[in-house]
């Protein structure tokens, strides 16, 4: 069974903020000086719109470590009103992340940006997918680099995009050195009408790649890399 710390991180990455709050409270009860758990708890509280409790928790961090950069930065954001989440916005986020089989996928990025960039991401934030060098890079709308899609997913979506599909991506959760995004198909090309963008297993994905290349290759007989 995974440790409580691992569970706390995974629940945050999956966007299960209520569960993250519960687990981190247990960790803090075991060790009131656990700065990482306090920061995770404060972030989860702020994401749930519990701004007052989040502020108090960050202040507990600063009593232990007065120069803790994460607590200082996020406490400032809470003071500026930049880190609080309204109930209406929370509802909108839930609607954004409605899953549809074959049309949506939750993905953890690889080669992610520096922590100061990741820490500024917000759940529900719209991202850009940019194809370059046979990979799909994920950027903010301000063109800041966030990370890269894993190759097995990126190469697949490049081929689907070239065939006419369109996709949107949103930040689902971000914490420490992890960024989880939600990708959804917003337009399916006519020639791909019976082909799902995402499949449930790698084996099916690899098998489908062969079928795709055979059925939807370019007129010159090959896919061009960016």
KEKE-3310 file (N, C-alpha, C; in steps of 0.2 Angstrom, whole numbers, plus 5000, padded with zeros to 4 digits):
npx = (5004:5002:5012:5006:5011:5013:5000:4994:5000:4996:4982:4981:4986:4977:4966:4958:4953:4947:4949:4963:4964:4960:4969:4982:4979:4980:4993:4999:4994:5001:5014:5016:5026:5028:5031:5030:5017:5009:5010:5004:4991:4987:4987:4977:4966:4964:4961:4949:4942:4942:4948:4952:4955:4966:4975:4978:4984:4996:5002:5006:5016:5025:5028:5036:5046:5052:5056:5051:5048:5037:5026:5027:5025:5012:5004:5005:4998:4986:4982:4982:4971:4972:4973:4962:4947:4931:4915:4907:4916:4923:4913:4912:4924:4923:4914:4922:4930:4923:4923:4924:4923:4936:4937:4943:4957:4967:4983:5000:5012:5029:5046:5045:5042:5052:5050:5045:5037:5028:5021:5013:5003:4985:4971:4961:4965:4967:4977:4990:4993:5007:5015:5031:5046:5042:5035:5023:5022:5018:5011:5008:4994:5001:5013:5022:5033:5028:5028:5030:5020:5019:5028:5021:5008:5009:5014:5004:4993:4998:4997:4983:4979:4985:4977:4965:4959:4955:4960:4959:4967:4969:4974:4974:4979:4992:5008:5022:5034:5026:5014:4998:4987:4972:4966:4955:4946:4939:4935:4932:4939:4931:4935:4940:4929:4925:4935:4943:4951:4958:4964:4962:4973:4991:4995:4984:4984:4997:4994:4983:4990:4997:4986:4981:4991:4991:4978:4976:4987:4998:4997:5009:5013:5018:5020:5024:5036:5037)
npy = (4994:5011:5025:5037:5050:5048:5045:5057:5066:5060:5061:5075:5077:5071:5079:5077:5086:5087:5074:5075:5085:5079:5068:5075:5082:5071:5067:5079:5079:5068:5073:5088:5097:5095:5102:5101:5094:5103:5114:5107:5105:5118:5123:5114:5118:5131:5129:5124:5134:5139:5150:5158:5147:5142:5153:5153:5141:5142:5152:5145:5137:5147:5150:5140:5139:5154:5159:5151:5148:5144:5145:5159:5165:5160:5164:5178:5178:5174:5185:5195:5191:5182:5168:5162:5153:5154:5147:5146:5146:5134:5125:5127:5122:5108:5105:5107:5096:5085:5068:5059:5044:5039:5052:5060:5063:5061:5066:5065:5077:5077:5081:5094:5111:5124:5124:5137:5141:5131:5132:5143:5139:5136:5127:5122:5131:5136:5129:5128:5118:5113:5108:5102:5096:5083:5081:5086:5100:5108:5124:5139:5151:5163:5159:5152:5139:5123:5109:5093:5081:5064:5053:5042:5046:5059:5058:5050:5060:5070:5064:5062:5076:5081:5074:5081:5083:5092:5098:5103:5108:5108:5113:5101:5098:5103:5101:5103:5094:5090:5090:5088:5086:5089:5083:5086:5081:5091:5093:5081:5074:5070:5059:5052:5048:5036:5033:5033:5046:5043:5028:5014:5006:5003:4993:4992:5005:5005:4995:5002:5012:5007:5003:5016:5023:5015:5017:5031:5039:5051:5058:5056:5044:5044:5051:5067:5074:5087)
npz = (5000:4996:5003:5015:5012:4998:4994:4997:4988:4975:4976:4975:4963:4955:4956:4967:4978:4991:4997:4997:5006:5018:5019:5021:5033:5042:5041:5046:5059:5063:5062:5067:5062:5049:5035:5021:5020:5026:5017:5006:5011:5013:4999:4994:5001:4997:4984:4985:4988:5001:5008:5019:5029:5021:5021:5035:5037:5028:5036:5047:5042:5039:5052:5056:5046:5041:5029:5019:5003:4995:5003:5006:4993:4989:4999:4997:4985:4989:4997:4987:4981:4970:4971:4976:4974:4967:4971:4959:4949:4952:4949:4935:4932:4935:4925:4914:4915:4911:4907:4891:4883:4873:4868:4877:4888:4903:4906:4911:4910:4903:4905:4912:4916:4926:4944:4948:4937:4936:4948:4946:4939:4936:4940:4927:4918:4902:4889:4876:4862:4854:4840:4836:4830:4829:4841:4854:4861:4877:4880:4889:4887:4886:4880:4887:4891:4897:4897:4889:4879:4883:4872:4866:4866:4861:4847:4842:4842:4834:4821:4821:4821:4810:4801:4803:4815:4830:4845:4863:4878:4895:4912:4924:4936:4946:4954:4964:4956:4946:4932:4928:4914:4905:4891:4877:4863:4851:4839:4826:4812:4796:4790:4800:4808:4814:4822:4838:4847:4858:4866:4878:4881:4879:4870:4862:4857:4850:4840:4834:4828:4817:4809:4807:4800:4788:4783:4783:4778:4771:4754:4748:4753:4766:4783:4786:4797:4809)
capx = (5000:5006:5013:5001:5013:5012:4993:4993:5002:4992:4976:4981:4987:4971:4961:4953:4955:4944:4953:4970:4964:4959:4976:4987:4978:4982:5000:5000:4993:5007:5020:5014:5031:5028:5030:5027:5010:5006:5009:4999:4985:4985:4985:4971:4961:4963:4958:4942:4939:4943:4954:4954:4959:4972:4980:4980:4989:5002:5005:5009:5022:5030:5031:5041:5051:5049:5058:5048:5046:5030:5021:5027:5022:5005:5001:5004:4993:4979:4981:4980:4965:4974:4973:4955:4942:4924:4911:4904:4922:4924:4908:4914:4930:4920:4911:4927:4933:4919:4926:4920:4927:4939:4938:4946:4962:4971:4990:5005:5018:5036:5051:5041:5046:5054:5044:5042:5032:5022:5017:5009:4997:4979:4967:4956:4969:4968:4984:4991:4997:5011:5019:5037:5051:5039:5033:5019:5024:5012:5012:5002:4992:5007:5018:5027:5034:5025:5030:5029:5016:5023:5029:5016:5002:5010:5015:4997:4989:5001:4994:4976:4979:4986:4971:4960:4956:4957:4960:4960:4970:4968:4978:4969:4982:5000:5010:5029:5037:5021:5009:4993:4983:4966:4965:4949:4944:4934:4933:4934:4939:4926:4938:4941:4923:4924:4942:4944:4957:4962:4962:4963:4979:4996:4994:4979:4987:5002:4990:4980:4995:4998:4980:4980:4996:4989:4972:4975:4993:4998:4996:5015:5014:5021:5019:5030:5038:5037)
capy = (5000:5017:5028:5043:5055:5047:5046:5064:5069:5057:5064:5082:5077:5069:5084:5076:5091:5085:5069:5078:5089:5074:5064:5079:5083:5065:5068:5085:5076:5064:5077:5095:5101:5093:5108:5099:5092:5110:5117:5104:5106:5125:5123:5111:5122:5137:5127:5122:5141:5140:5155:5159:5142:5142:5158:5151:5135:5145:5156:5140:5135:5152:5150:5134:5141:5160:5160:5146:5152:5142:5148:5166:5166:5158:5169:5184:5178:5174:5192:5198:5188:5178:5161:5160:5150:5154:5141:5146:5144:5127:5121:5127:5118:5102:5104:5106:5090:5079:5063:5055:5038:5040:5059:5064:5059:5064:5065:5069:5079:5075:5087:5099:5118:5125:5125:5144:5141:5126:5135:5149:5137:5136:5122:5124:5135:5134:5128:5127:5112:5116:5103:5104:5091:5076:5081:5091:5105:5112:5131:5143:5156:5168:5156:5150:5132:5120:5102:5089:5075:5058:5051:5037:5050:5065:5055:5049:5066:5073:5061:5064:5083:5082:5072:5086:5083:5098:5097:5108:5106:5112:5111:5098:5099:5104:5101:5101:5093:5086:5094:5084:5090:5086:5084:5083:5081:5096:5092:5075:5074:5066:5052:5048:5048:5030:5032:5037:5049:5039:5021:5012:5003:5004:4988:4994:5011:5003:4992:5007:5017:5003:5004:5023:5024:5012:5020:5039:5041:5057:5056:5054:5038:5045:5056:5072:5077:5095)
capz = (5000:4995:5010:5016:5008:4991:4993:4997:4981:4970:4976:4973:4955:4952:4957:4972:4983:4997:4999:4998:5013:5023:5020:5023:5040:5045:5041:5050:5065:5065:5063:5066:5059:5042:5030:5014:5021:5027:5010:5002:5014:5011:4992:4993:5004:4993:4977:4987:4990:5008:5008:5026:5031:5018:5024:5042:5036:5026:5041:5051:5038:5041:5059:5056:5041:5040:5022:5015:4997:4993:5008:5005:4987:4989:5004:4994:4980:4992:4999:4981:4978:4964:4972:4979:4969:4969:4970:4952:4945:4954:4945:4928:4931:4935:4918:4909:4915:4910:4902:4886:4881:4866:4866:4882:4892:4908:4905:4915:4906:4904:4904:4914:4917:4932:4949:4948:4932:4938:4954:4944:4935:4939:4938:4923:4914:4895:4887:4869:4860:4848:4837:4834:4830:4831:4848:4856:4867:4880:4882:4892:4882:4885:4876:4892:4891:4903:4897:4883:4880:4882:4865:4864:4865:4856:4840:4840:4841:4828:4816:4820:4820:4802:4797:4803:4821:4834:4852:4868:4884:4901:4918:4928:4943:4946:4961:4965:4949:4942:4929:4924:4910:4903:4884:4874:4856:4850:4832:4823:4804:4793:4788:4806:4811:4818:4826:4844:4848:4864:4868:4885:4883:4875:4865:4857:4854:4845:4835:4830:4824:4811:4805:4805:4794:4782:4780:4783:4776:4766:4747:4745:4756:4772:4787:4787:4803:4809)
cpx = (5004:5006:5008:5004:5012:5005:4991:4994:4998:4985:4976:4982:4981:4965:4956:4955:4953:4948:4960:4970:4964:4966:4981:4986:4980:4990:5002:4999:4998:5013:5018:5019:5032:5026:5027:5019:5006:5005:5004:4992:4982:4983:4978:4965:4959:4960:4951:4938:4939:4949:4956:4958:4966:4977:4983:4986:4996:5006:5009:5015:5027:5032:5036:5047:5049:5051:5055:5045:5039:5025:5021:5023:5015:5001:5000:4999:4986:4977:4979:4973:4966:4973:4966:4951:4935:4920:4908:4910:4923:4919:4909:4920:4928:4917:4916:4930:4929:4922:4921:4925:4929:4940:4942:4952:4965:4978:4995:5010:5025:5040:5048:5046:5048:5049:5041:5036:5026:5018:5012:5003:4991:4975:4961:4959:4969:4975:4984:4995:5001:5016:5025:5042:5048:5036:5027:5021:5018:5014:5006:5000:4997:5013:5024:5027:5032:5028:5029:5024:5021:5023:5023:5009:5003:5011:5008:4993:4992:4998:4987:4975:4980:4981:4965:4957:4958:4956:4961:4963:4970:4972:4973:4972:4989:5002:5018:5032:5032:5016:5004:4988:4977:4965:4958:4948:4938:4931:4936:4933:4934:4929:4940:4935:4922:4931:4942:4951:4962:4959:4964:4970:4985:4996:4989:4981:4992:4999:4987:4984:4996:4992:4979:4985:4994:4983:4972:4982:4993:4998:5003:5017:5017:5019:5025:5030:5038:5045)
cpy = (5006:5021:5034:5049:5054:5047:5053:5068:5067:5060:5071:5082:5075:5074:5083:5080:5089:5079:5071:5082:5084:5070:5069:5081:5077:5066:5074:5083:5072:5068:5085:5100:5100:5099:5106:5097:5099:5114:5114:5105:5113:5126:5120:5115:5128:5135:5126:5129:5143:5144:5157:5154:5141:5147:5156:5146:5138:5149:5151:5137:5141:5153:5145:5137:5148:5162:5155:5149:5150:5145:5156:5168:5165:5163:5176:5184:5178:5182:5196:5196:5183:5170:5158:5158:5150:5148:5140:5143:5136:5123:5121:5123:5110:5100:5103:5099:5084:5074:5060:5050:5039:5047:5063:5060:5063:5062:5069:5070:5077:5081:5093:5105:5118:5126:5132:5145:5137:5129:5140:5146:5136:5130:5125:5129:5132:5134:5127:5121:5114:5110:5105:5098:5084:5076:5086:5094:5108:5118:5134:5148:5162:5165:5153:5142:5129:5113:5099:5083:5069:5056:5047:5041:5056:5063:5053:5055:5070:5071:5063:5071:5084:5079:5076:5087:5089:5096:5103:5104:5110:5109:5108:5099:5100:5105:5099:5100:5090:5091:5089:5088:5086:5088:5082:5085:5086:5096:5085:5076:5069:5059:5049:5047:5041:5028:5036:5040:5045:5032:5019:5009:5004:4999:4990:5001:5009:5000:4997:5011:5013:5004:5011:5025:5021:5015:5028:5042:5047:5054:5053:5047:5038:5051:5061:5074:5084:5096)
cpz = (5000:5002:5009:5012:5000:4989:4992:4990:4976:4970:4974:4965:4952:4953:4963:4978:4990:5001:5001:5005:5019:5025:5023:5031:5044:5046:5046:5058:5068:5066:5061:5062:5051:5037:5024:5015:5022:5021:5006:5004:5012:5004:4991:4995:5000:4986:4979:4988:4997:5010:5015:5029:5028:5020:5031:5042:5033:5032:5046:5048:5040:5048:5060:5052:5039:5033:5017:5008:4994:4997:5007:4999:4987:4994:5001:4989:4983:4995:4993:4978:4972:4965:4975:4973:4971:4967:4963:4948:4946:4950:4938:4927:4931:4928:4913:4909:4914:4905:4897:4883:4874:4864:4871:4886:4897:4907:4909:4910:4908:4903:4906:4916:4924:4937:4949:4943:4934:4943:4952:4940:4939:4936:4933:4918:4907:4893:4879:4868:4854:4846:4834:4835:4832:4838:4849:4862:4870:4883:4885:4886:4881:4882:4881:4892:4898:4903:4890:4884:4879:4874:4862:4862:4860:4849:4838:4838:4835:4822:4815:4819:4812:4798:4798:4810:4825:4841:4857:4874:4889:4907:4922:4936:4942:4953:4961:4958:4944:4939:4926:4920:4907:4895:4881:4867:4855:4843:4829:4815:4802:4792:4794:4811:4816:4822:4832:4844:4853:4865:4875:4886:4877:4869:4860:4853:4848:4839:4830:4825:4817:4806:4802:4799:4788:4779:4779:4781:4771:4759:4745:4749:4763:4776:4787:4794:4803:4809)
residu = (UNK:UNK:UNK:UNK:UNK:UNK:UNK:UNK:UNK:UNK:UNK:UNK:UNK:UNK:UNK:UNK:UNK:UNK:UNK:UNK:UNK:UNK:UNK:UNK:UNK:UNK:UNK:UNK:UNK:UNK:UNK:UNK:UNK:UNK:UNK:UNK:UNK:UNK:UNK:UNK:UNK:UNK:UNK:UNK:UNK:UNK:UNK:UNK:UNK:UNK:UNK:UNK:UNK:UNK:UNK:UNK:UNK:UNK:UNK:UNK:UNK:UNK:UNK:UNK:UNK:UNK:UNK:UNK:UNK:UNK:UNK:UNK:UNK:UNK:UNK:UNK:UNK:UNK:UNK:UNK:UNK:UNK:UNK:UNK:UNK:UNK:UNK:UNK:UNK:UNK:UNK:UNK:UNK:UNK:UNK:UNK:UNK:UNK:UNK:UNK:UNK:UNK:UNK:UNK:UNK:UNK:UNK:UNK:UNK:UNK:UNK:UNK:UNK:UNK:UNK:UNK:UNK:UNK:UNK:UNK:UNK:UNK:UNK:UNK:UNK:UNK:UNK:UNK:UNK:UNK:UNK:UNK:UNK:UNK:UNK:UNK:UNK:UNK:UNK:UNK:UNK:UNK:UNK:UNK:UNK:UNK:UNK:UNK:UNK:UNK:UNK:UNK:UNK:UNK:UNK:UNK:UNK:UNK:UNK:UNK:UNK:UNK:UNK:UNK:UNK:UNK:UNK:UNK:UNK:UNK:UNK:UNK:UNK:UNK:UNK:UNK:UNK:UNK:UNK:UNK:UNK:UNK:UNK:UNK:UNK:UNK:UNK:UNK:UNK:UNK:UNK:UNK:UNK:UNK:UNK:UNK:UNK:UNK:UNK:UNK:UNK:UNK:UNK:UNK:UNK:UNK:UNK:UNK:UNK:UNK:UNK:UNK:UNK:UNK:UNK:UNK:UNK:UNK:UNK:UNK:UNK:UNK:UNK:UNK:UNK:UNK)
# end
